[in-house]
Amino acid sequence: MTASRPASRSAYARSGVDVGAGERAVELLRASVVATRRPEVLGGLGGFGSAIAVPARYREPVIVSSTDGVGTKTAIAAAMGRLDTIGIDLVAMCADDVVCTGAEPLAFLDYVAVGRLVPERVATLVAGIAEGCRLAGAALTGGETAEHPGLMADDDFDLAGFCTGIVERSRLLDGTAARAGDAIVGLASSGFHSNGYSLVRAVIAEHGLSLELPYGDALARGLGDAAAADMLAAEPERDGATLGDVLLTPTRIYARDVLAIRDGLDAAGHELRGAAHITGGGLPGNVPRALPEELAGRLDPAAWPIPSEMRLVATLAGIDDEELRATFNAGLGMILVVPAGAAGVAVELARGRGVDAWVVGAVAPAAELRVRYAEVAH
C-alpha cells in the first residue's frame, strides 16, 4: 500500500460519509483559522495535535483549561438557518470560564458534529468560532469535524469547544482572596447567552410564537403594549429585530475586558479578588464560586436591569424573579469581586470598554446570610 496517494473510499461514501466534503470544508475554513494565529502557535492545520509555546513573559506559568458546548441554542440557529454567530457562543462559554482564574485565553480547539457534511455550512460555523477566538484573543489552533449519518439528521449539528489559558501563578484567582466588605460588580450580559434555552424553546412552542415574529410584537403579546413600548425604548438595538434575532444574540465574550479591568485596577492601586461567569444555575449557583466558603454574596436585584427577553420568557413561563435569577443570568454575565473602594473604578473601567456595569452587591460573612439566594434580602 502506498501512503502518498489517497485510496478509494467509495464504500465509506455509500455509508453516508463524504470524506471529500470534509477536505473541501477544511480548505474553506483555513483562512478563518489563520486569522486567529498568535506568535506562540507552532505549525499549522493538519497535524495530529496543535502545538503552542508558552509566552516568554511568564516566569511561573499555570495552564488553565475549560471545555463546554452551546446547548440547545443550536436548535434556534438551525431553525433560522443562521449559523454565523453560534460559534461565538461556543468560544464565550469556554474563554469566559478560563478568565475567571485570571488566565489569558491562549488556544482554542473545536469539535463540530454534523448529520451531513456540507462544506459551506461547516465553514460558516467555524468562521463564527474564529470570530469568537479573535474577540477572546485566543488562537484557533485546530479542531475536528465529524459526519454522523444515521445518528443525526442531515441538518443537525452540535458544537463543543476546548480553551487553554495561561496565568502567572502569583496572579491566579482561585476564589480565596475575597474579604467581607468587598464590593460585587456586575457586568451586563448580552441576553440569555447560552443558558436556559430548553426552557426558552418550550415556552415559545407552548405559546405558538414564531421566531420570525417582530420582537416588539412578541413583547406586546406576553407583557402588554405599554410594557413592550417601554422596554423597546430602553433597548433601541432591538428595534426592527425578530424574536429569533434576539434569541440568537451572541454570548458576550468578557475575557479581554476582565483582563483589561484587572490591569486598570492594578494601575490604580487596587486588586481584582475574584470573578464568576454566570451560566447554568444563574446568580445563586455561580456567585459563590468567586468566594471562600466562609463568605457569601448579598445582591441587590434593584441595582441592575433585567433584559426584556428574560422578562418575556419568565412571564410566559409563570416564574417569579427568584426563579428567573436562578435559571438565567438575569442580565449579569460576569461578576467581579473588588475592594469596596475600587468598585467605582471597576465600573468606569468596564464602561470605558463599552460594557455596562453596576455595583450590585457586597461580600459578607456567610453566617450573617441565609444560604439560599432566595432568602437573601432583596
Secondary structure, 3 states (H helix, E strand, C coil): CCCCCCCCCHHHHHCCCCHHHHHHHHHHHHHHHHCCCCCCEECCCCCCCCEECCCCCCCCEEEEEEEEECCCHHHHHHHHCCCCCHHHHHHHHHHHHHHHHCCEEEEEEEEEEECCCCHHHHHHHHHHHHHHHHHHCCEEEEEEEEECECCECCCCEEEEEEEEEEEEHHHCCCCCCCCCCCEEEEEECCCCCCCCHHHHHHHHHHCCCCCCCEHHHHHHHHHCHHHHHHHHHHCHHHCCCEHHHHHCCCCCCCHHHHHHHHHHHHHCCCCCCEEEECCCCHHHHHHHHHCCCCEEEEECHHHCCCCHHHHHHHHHHCCCHHHHHHHCCCCEEEEEEECHHHHHHHHHHHHHCCCCEEEEEEEEEHHHCCCCHHHCCC
